[in-house]
Amino acid sequence: MSSRSRRTASLLSAALALILLPIASATAAPPRIEITETAAFDASSVAAFAGDYADVYAYLHQHRDADLAQLQRWVRQPSISAQNQGIAQMAELLRTDLQTLGFRDTALVPTSGHPGVYGYYDAGAEHTLVVYMMYDVQPIEPTGWKVDAFAGTLVDDPALGKVLMARGATNQKGPQRAFLNALDAIIKVRGKPPVNLIVLAEGEEELGSPHYPEVVAKYEAQLRKADGVFFPMNTQDRDGQASMFLGVKGILYMELEAKGNAKSGGPQRAEVHGSLAAKLDSPSWRLVQALATLTTPDGEIAVPGYRDAIRAPNAEEQRLFNGIVRGRESEQAKQLESLGAARWKNGRGFRDAAAAELFDTTLNIDGLVAGYTGEGVKTILPHRAVAKVDSRLVPDQTPDQALALIRKQLDAKGFDDIEIRKLSGYPPAQTSVDAPLTRAALGVYRKYGQTPPVAPRIGGSAPYYVFTQTLGLPMIAGGLGHGSGAHAPNEYMVVEPLKGSKVAGLEEGERFYVDLLYSLADALKQPGK
């Protein structure tokens, strides 16, 4: 090869290296989550709860129509926290219902946002259970609903049976009112529940619970004397399989905004004609470019140090994980189909996808708003663009730490003019599978023929930390029942399943709550609770 050819080849190699370098560095391998434990947790190791309360069950059967009417009454009251629609009315409805049930002390609790609701039932018992509730719901989608979202309509579903279709039917008004129905039956038949109860509800869960700590703080001294916390919830899938989770991820929710300014250019006061993009910079493009620095093109997080604080799964979490995924690889096709997806992120396998959902963090764009998005044509150059972004946090991440790392990345990439507004945030939380409340709930599931897979946490978020961290209380969620469509059109909860279905109807779900209260009371009486 001549010297000229060698020089040409060398220049070509250098040019290719320069071209390929950004591509190589623009991808990031997903983190490897090590699962070294081989043992798996099996809920069948927990003995079935043996309690039987036939008199209370009979009362529930006799009043099943009235109990269903209670659920309909709740979902017919709008309570959209994001739009402050019906919030005050729903808060008062809940407070009045608690008073009617026999809660001696009830109150609407003012906060810097929507009010909380407090109720205390003194059963004269040795132990006290806190019941967490949320009375707010998501906004209504403009299209896609088969029925009026706040009409509380009963719909015959050929695959499920009779369902209550309404906003809040399953998230969470339906299961919460079913729990109160069960409590009402206990009180009517036996005079009082087996434990003292504190209901502490919020109207901002769908907003990230920014002011719920104010509600907790008001009753902190009383709450610290309680023994645990329960959150009523539908936990069965369409096939009737119940599952249980022991914790939640935390969350950081924020807005990123690009505006026309002296540094980056662009119109500063109002939108202008689209033709002016020839000589004015675009805040919309600037926001998109800023967002692109936070992940690689394949969607992996590119913020330096974002995962550094994450604690590796401990031995208990690994055993729970093994119990969840063992023998379930065949279910992934059904899971993907239910999500309307063709594969897991970046081709992950079933186990890696499941591990990521439980043990890894996220960085997700919830929405982008800029300029004109209506029908037809309107050529404008917007003066501002906004992105709503959330990050689901795992131990030991914190919202403020995550926010600081995102801010640092944007600044380092030259986007220090991008404004970040933190809208909400709280850390993850979790309770042990060996906690007495956990074992008591598993015993009740076992009584109803269920051997639920138990997850250390779910991918979603809720303000459990105010109980588990602030107050040091164990917290569990549970219940029999199936619903779907939370945050979507045609949300529903099954109230009368088809014959032969393994899904619990409203009456059976209420019986579960009856048993659970007595099972929890028994567990709290045990030494070393």
C-alpha positions in Angstrom: 0.0 0.0 0.0 1.4 3.4 -0.9 2.0 6.1 1.7 -0.8 8.2 0.2 -3.1 5.2 0.4 -2.1 4.6 4.0 -2.7 8.3 4.8 -6.1 8.0 3.2 -7.0 4.9 5.1 -5.8 6.4 8.3 -8.0 9.5 7.8 -10.9 7.3 6.9 -10.5 5.3 10.0 -10.3 8.4 12.1 -13.4 9.8 10.5 -15.3 6.6 11.1 -14.2 6.6 14.7 -15.5 10.1 15.1 -18.8 9.2 13.5 -19.2 6.0 15.5 -18.1 7.3 18.8 -21.3 9.2 19.6 -23.4 6.2 18.5 -21.5 3.9 20.8 -21.6 6.3 23.7 -25.3 7.0 23.1 -26.3 3.5 24.2 -26.2 2.2 27.7 -26.6 -1.3 28.9 -29.4 -1.8 31.5 -28.1 -2.4 35.0 -27.5 -6.0 35.9 -29.6 -6.8 39.0 -27.9 -9.7 40.8 -30.2 -12.4 42.3 -27.9 -14.8 44.2 -30.5 -16.4 46.5 -31.9 -19.7 45.3 -34.7 -20.1 47.9 -38.2 -18.8 47.1 -40.9 -17.6 49.4 -44.0 -19.7 49.2 -47.3 -18.3 50.8 -48.5 -21.9 51.2 -46.1 -22.1 54.2 -48.6 -19.8 56.1 -51.5 -21.6 57.8 -55.0 -20.7 56.7 -56.9 -18.5 59.0 -59.5 -20.6 60.9 -61.9 -17.9 62.0 -65.6 -18.2 61.1 -68.1 -15.4 61.5 -71.2 -16.9 60.0 -73.5 -14.3 61.7 -71.7 -11.4 60.1 -71.5 -13.2 56.7 -75.3 -13.7 56.9 -75.8 -10.0 57.6 -73.7 -9.1 54.5 -75.7 -11.5 52.4 -79.0 -10.0 53.6 -77.8 -6.4 52.8 -75.9 -7.0 49.6 -78.2 -4.7 47.5 -77.8 -1.9 50.1 -74.0 -2.5 50.2 -73.8 -2.2 46.4 -75.8 1.0 46.6 -73.2 2.4 49.0 -70.5 1.8 46.4 -72.6 3.5 43.7 -73.2 6.5 46.1 -69.4 6.9 46.5 -68.5 6.7 42.8 -71.4 9.1 41.8 -69.7 11.9 43.8 -67.0 13.3 41.6 -63.7 14.0 43.5 -61.1 14.9 40.9 -58.2 16.3 42.8 -56.3 17.7 39.8 -59.3 19.9 38.9 -60.7 20.4 42.4 -64.0 19.0 41.3 -66.2 17.7 44.1 -63.4 17.4 46.6 -65.0 19.2 49.4 -68.3 17.3 48.9 -66.5 13.9 48.8 -64.5 14.7 51.9 -67.6 15.5 53.8 -69.4 12.4 52.5 -66.6 10.3 53.9 -66.6 12.1 57.2 -70.3 11.7 57.6 -70.2 8.0 56.7 -67.6 7.4 59.4 -69.8 9.2 61.9 -72.8 7.2 60.8 -70.8 4.0 61.4 -70.1 5.0 64.9 -66.7 6.7 64.8 -66.7 8.8 67.9 -64.3 11.5 66.6 -64.4 12.7 63.0 -63.0 15.7 61.4 -62.1 17.4 58.1 -58.4 18.2 58.4 -57.3 21.4 56.7 -54.0 21.3 54.8 -52.2 23.6 52.4 -54.1 21.8 49.7 -57.2 19.5 49.8 -58.5 18.5 53.2 -57.8 15.2 54.9 -60.4 13.2 56.7 -59.9 11.7 60.2 -62.1 9.3 62.1 -61.5 7.3 65.4 -63.5 4.3 66.5 -62.9 3.4 70.1 -63.7 -0.3 70.5 -62.1 -0.4 73.9 -59.5 -2.8 72.5 -55.9 -3.2 73.4 -54.7 -2.7 69.9 -55.3 -0.1 67.2 -55.2 -0.4 63.4 -54.8 2.6 61.1 -56.8 2.4 57.8 -55.3 4.5 55.0 -57.7 5.8 52.4 -57.7 8.1 49.4 -60.9 9.8 48.4 -59.7 11.5 45.2 -59.8 10.2 41.6 -58.2 10.9 38.3 -59.6 13.3 35.7 -62.1 11.9 33.1 -60.8 11.2 29.6 -62.6 13.2 26.9 -63.4 10.0 24.8 -63.6 6.3 25.3 -66.1 5.9 28.0 -69.1 3.6 27.4 -71.1 5.1 30.2 -71.2 8.4 32.2 -68.1 8.1 34.4 -70.0 9.4 37.4 -73.3 7.6 37.0 -72.3 4.5 38.9 -73.6 2.2 36.1 -73.9 -1.6 36.4 -72.7 -3.2 33.2 -72.9 -6.9 32.1 -69.5 -8.0 31.0 -69.7 -11.3 29.1 -66.3 -12.4 30.4 -66.5 -11.2 34.0 -70.2 -10.8 35.0 -71.8 -7.7 36.4 -69.4 -4.9 37.0 -69.7 -1.4 38.4 -68.3 0.9 35.8 -67.3 4.3 37.0 -64.3 6.5 37.8 -63.1 5.3 41.2 -64.8 2.0 40.9 -61.5 0.1 41.6 -59.1 3.0 42.4 -60.0 3.1 45.2 -63.6 4.0 46.2 -65.0 0.6 45.5 -62.7 -1.5 47.7 -62.7 1.2 50.4 -66.4 1.4 50.7 -66.6 -2.4 50.6 -64.3 -2.4 53.7 -66.6 0.0 55.4 -69.5 -2.2 54.5 -67.7 -5.1 56.2 -67.0 -2.9 59.3 -70.7 -1.9 59.4 -71.8 -5.5 59.4 -69.4 -6.4 62.3 -70.7 -3.4 64.4 -74.3 -4.2 63.6 -74.0 -7.9 64.5 -71.3 -8.0 67.2 -71.5 -4.5 68.6 -67.9 -3.4 67.9 -64.8 -4.4 65.8 -62.0 -6.4 67.4 -59.6 -3.5 67.2 -59.7 0.3 67.6 -59.7 2.0 64.2 -58.2 5.2 62.9 -59.2 6.2 59.4 -56.8 8.8 57.9 -57.8 9.7 54.4 -56.3 12.2 51.9 -57.7 13.9 48.8 -54.4 14.3 46.9 -53.1 10.8 46.3 -53.4 11.3 42.6 -51.4 14.5 42.9 -48.5 12.8 44.7 -49.8 13.3 48.3 -47.9 16.6 48.7 -49.8 17.6 51.9 -50.7 14.3 53.4 -47.7 14.7 55.9 -49.7 17.6 57.4 -52.6 15.3 58.1 -50.3 12.7 59.7 -48.5 15.4 61.7 -51.8 16.6 63.3 -52.4 13.1 64.8 -48.8 12.0 65.1 -49.0 11.3 68.9 -52.1 9.1 68.6 -50.8 7.4 65.4 -47.5 6.4 67.1 -49.6 4.3 69.6 -51.1 2.3 66.8 -49.9 -1.2 65.8 -50.1 -1.1 62.0 -51.7 0.3 58.9 -54.0 -1.3 56.3 -55.0 -0.1 52.8 -58.1 -1.8 51.3 -57.5 -2.8 47.7 -58.7 -5.2 44.9 -55.8 -7.6 44.3 -57.2 -10.3 41.9 -56.5 -10.4 38.2 -59.1 -11.4 35.6 -58.4 -15.1 36.2 -59.0 -14.7 40.0 -55.4 -15.0 41.1 -54.7 -12.7 44.0 -51.3 -11.2 44.7 -49.8 -9.2 47.5 -47.2 -6.5 47.8 -45.3 -5.3 50.8 -44.2 -1.8 49.6 -44.1 0.8 47.0 -41.6 2.8 45.0 -41.1 6.4 45.8 -41.6 9.1 43.2 -40.2 12.4 42.0 -42.7 14.3 39.8 -41.6 17.5 38.1 -42.1 19.9 35.3 -39.4 21.0 32.9 -40.0 24.2 31.1 -38.1 26.0 28.3 -38.9 29.6 27.6 -37.6 32.2 25.2 -34.8 34.1 26.9 -31.8 36.2 26.3 -29.4 33.2 26.5 -31.1 30.6 24.2 -33.1 33.0 22.2 -36.7 32.5 21.0 -39.8 34.7 21.6 -40.2 35.7 25.2 -43.6 37.3 25.5 -46.0 35.2 23.3 -46.1 32.8 20.4 -45.1 34.2 16.9 -45.6 33.2 13.3 -44.0 29.9 12.4 -42.1 31.5 9.5 -40.0 33.3 12.0 -38.2 30.1 12.9 -35.8 31.1 10.2 -34.4 33.8 12.4 -35.6 33.0 16.0 -34.7 30.0 18.2 -37.4 27.6 19.3 -38.0 26.9 23.0 -39.8 23.7 21.9 -36.7 22.3 20.2 -34.6 23.4 23.2 -36.8 21.4 25.6 -36.6 18.3 23.4 -32.8 18.6 23.2 -32.6 19.0 26.9 -34.8 16.0 27.6 -32.6 14.0 25.2 -29.6 14.5 27.4 -31.3 12.6 30.3 -31.5 9.2 28.4 -29.8 7.4 25.6 -31.6 6.9 22.3 -32.7 3.5 23.5 -34.3 4.9 26.6 -31.7 4.0 29.3 -31.0 6.6 31.9 -28.0 8.7 31.0 -27.8 10.9 34.1 -24.4 10.3 35.7 -24.7 8.8 39.2 -28.5 8.4 39.0 -28.3 4.8 40.2 -25.4 5.1 42.6 -27.6 5.3 45.7 -29.7 2.2 44.9 -29.4 -0.6 47.5 -29.0 -4.0 46.0 -31.9 -6.5 46.7 -31.5 -8.0 50.2 -31.9 -11.7 50.9 -35.7 -11.4 51.8 -36.4 -9.4 48.6 -34.5 -12.0 46.5 -36.6 -14.8 48.0 -39.8 -12.9 47.3 -38.6 -12.2 43.8 -37.8 -15.9 43.2 -41.3 -16.8 44.4 -42.9 -14.3 42.0 -41.1 -15.4 38.8 -40.4 -19.1 39.3 -42.4 -21.1 36.8 -44.1 -18.0 35.4 -42.1 -17.3 32.2 -45.0 -18.7 30.2 -47.2 -15.9 31.4 -45.1 -13.1 29.8 -47.0 -13.3 26.5 -50.3 -12.7 28.3 -48.7 -9.9 30.3 -47.4 -8.2 27.2 -50.8 -8.6 25.5 -52.6 -7.0 28.4 -50.3 -4.0 28.1 -50.6 -3.8 24.3 -46.9 -4.3 23.9 -44.8 -6.6 21.8 -41.6 -7.0 24.0 -40.0 -5.8 27.2 -37.8 -2.7 27.1 -34.7 -3.2 24.9 -35.4 -6.9 24.5 -35.1 -7.8 28.2 -36.0 -11.3 29.1 -38.9 -12.1 31.5 -36.7 -12.3 34.7 -34.7 -9.1 33.9 -37.9 -7.2 33.1 -39.5 -8.3 36.4 -36.3 -7.5 38.3 -36.2 -4.0 36.8 -39.9 -3.3 37.7 -39.1 -4.2 41.3 -35.6 -3.1 41.9 -34.6 -0.4 39.3 -35.5 3.3 39.0 -37.2 5.0 36.0 -37.2 8.3 34.2 -40.4 8.8 32.3 -42.0 11.6 30.2 -45.7 11.7 31.1 -46.6 14.5 28.7 -45.3 17.2 26.5 -47.1 20.5 25.8 -46.1 23.2 23.4 -47.9 25.4 21.0 -50.9 24.3 18.9 -52.0 20.7 19.2 -55.6 20.9 17.9 -57.1 19.9 14.6 -56.0 21.3 11.3 -53.1 23.7 10.7 -51.8 26.6 12.8 -48.2 27.6 12.1 -46.7 29.1 15.2 -43.4 29.3 17.0 -44.3 28.8 20.7 -42.6 30.9 23.3 -42.6 28.1 25.9 -42.7 24.3 26.1 -43.3 22.1 29.1 -42.7 18.4 29.9 -44.1 16.5 32.8 -41.6 13.9 34.0 -41.7 11.3 36.8 -39.1 9.1 38.2 -40.0 6.0 40.3 -37.5 5.6 43.2 -36.2 2.5 44.9 -34.2 2.1 48.2 -32.0 4.2 48.9 -32.9 6.9 46.4 -34.5 10.2 47.6 -36.5 12.7 45.6 -34.2 15.6 46.3 -31.1 13.6 45.5 -32.6 12.5 42.2 -33.7 16.1 41.4 -30.2 17.5 42.1 -28.6 14.9 39.7 -31.0 15.9 36.9 -30.3 19.6 37.5 -26.6 18.9 37.4 -26.9 17.0 34.1 -28.9 19.7 32.4 -26.4 22.4 33.6 -23.4 20.4 32.4 -25.0 20.0 29.0 -25.6 23.7 28.6 -29.3 23.7 29.6 -29.1 25.8 32.7 -31.9 27.9 31.5 -34.4 25.0 31.6 -36.6 25.5 34.6 -37.4 22.5 36.9 -40.4 22.6 39.2 -40.8 19.8 41.7 -44.5 19.1 42.0 -44.3 16.1 44.4 -41.9 13.6 45.7 -41.5 11.0 48.5 -39.2 8.0 49.2 -40.0 4.3 48.8 -41.4 2.2 51.7 -41.7 -1.4 52.6 -42.8 -3.9 55.3 -41.2 -7.3 56.0 -42.9 -10.5 54.9 -42.3 -11.8 58.4 -44.3 -8.9 60.1 -47.3 -10.2 62.0 -49.7 -8.1 59.9 -48.3 -9.6 56.7 -48.6 -13.2 58.0 -52.2 -12.5 59.2 -53.2 -11.2 55.8 -51.6 -14.2 54.1 -53.6 -16.5 56.4 -56.8 -15.0 55.3 -55.9 -15.3 51.6 -55.1 -19.0 52.3 -58.6 -19.4 53.9 -60.1 -18.3 50.6 -58.0 -20.8 48.6 -55.4 -18.3 47.4 -51.7 -18.7 47.5 -50.7 -15.2 46.4 -47.3 -14.4 45.0 -45.8 -11.8 47.3 -43.8 -8.9 45.9 -41.5 -6.8 48.0 -43.0 -3.7 46.3 -44.9 -2.7 43.2 -43.8 -0.4 40.5 -46.3 2.3 41.5 -46.1 4.8 44.3 -48.2 5.7 47.4 -47.2 7.7 50.5 -46.5 4.6 52.7 -43.3 6.3 54.0 -45.3 8.5 56.4 -46.2 5.4 58.2 -43.3 3.0 57.8 -40.5 5.7 58.1 -42.0 8.7 59.9 -44.0 6.6 62.4 -42.2 3.2 62.2 -45.4 1.2 61.6 -45.8 -1.8 59.4 -48.2 -1.3 56.5 -49.9 -3.8 54.2 -52.5 -3.6 51.5 -55.0 -6.3 50.5 -58.4 -7.6 49.7 -60.3 -9.9 47.4 -61.8 -8.5 44.2 -61.0 -7.6 40.7 -61.1 -4.3 38.9 -59.2 -2.6 36.1 -59.0 0.6 34.1 -57.6 2.8 36.8 -56.6 6.1 35.2 -58.3 5.0 32.0 -61.8 5.0 30.4 -64.3 2.3 31.5 -62.8 1.7 34.9 -64.6 -1.1 36.6 -64.9 -3.4 39.6 -66.6 -6.8 39.5 -69.6 -7.0 41.9 -71.3 -10.2 40.7 -68.9 -12.6 38.9 -70.0 -15.2 36.4 -70.8 -18.6 37.9 -67.7 -20.7 38.3 -65.4 -17.6 38.3 -62.6 -17.4 40.8 -63.0 -13.7 41.0 -64.6 -12.6 44.3 -67.8 -10.5 44.0 -68.6 -7.7 46.4 -70.1 -10.0 49.1 -67.1 -12.3 49.2 -64.8 -9.4 49.2 -66.6 -8.0 52.2 -66.3 -11.4 54.0 -62.6 -11.2 53.4 -62.4 -7.9 55.1 -64.3 -9.2 58.1 -61.9 -12.1 58.4 -58.9 -9.8 57.9 -59.9 -7.5 60.8 -60.2 -10.5 63.2 -57.0 -12.1 61.8 -55.1 -8.9 62.3 -56.5 -8.5 65.8 -55.3 -12.1 66.6 -51.9 -11.3 65.2 -51.5 -8.2 67.3 -52.3 -10.1 70.5 -49.3 -12.4 69.9 -46.1 -11.8 72.0 -43.4 -10.0 70.1 -45.8 -8.5 67.6 
